[in-house]
Amino acid sequence: MTIFCYPRCSTCAKAVAYLEAKGLTYTYRDIKLERPSKEELTSFYQRSG
């Protein structure tokens, strides 16, 4: 699982804390440093229903 986060976002921090508390594996991507590509955004949109 990949989580896109803004470092100053409290909701992102809560999501990361939840994933860690549950022992789930994830890849953290700082949205300011690693912006999603056009292809990724299209894929997210298509999968969102």
N, C-alpha and C positions, 0 to 999 in steps of 0.2 A: 504494500500500500504506500502511496506517496501522499504526503500532506504538504500543501502549499501554504506557507505562513508569512505573515508580516510580523517581524520581531517585536513590535510594540503593541500588538493586538492581544488583549486579555482573553478573548475567545479562543484564539489560536493556542495560547499558553494552556488554557483549560483542556483543549482537545489533546494536546501533547501529553499533559499530565494524566489524562484518562487512558490514553494508549499505553503509557508506561506503567500505570497502576495495574492494567490488565495483562501486562507482559506481552503486548502485541508488537510485532516487528513492523517498522515503517521507515520510509525515507523522508527526511525533512528537506524541503526546498524553500529557501528564503526567496519570496516572490520578488523582492527588489533586486536580488543578485542573479537569480535564475528564473527569468520570466518564462511562462509557458509559451511554447511555439504556437503558431497559427494552427498547425495540425493537431496539437494537443487540445487546444480550445475547441476545435471542431469535434474532436472525438468526445470530449466531456459533454458538449451540447447534445450530440447524437445519442449518447448513452443515458442522458438525463430524462428522456421520454418526453 
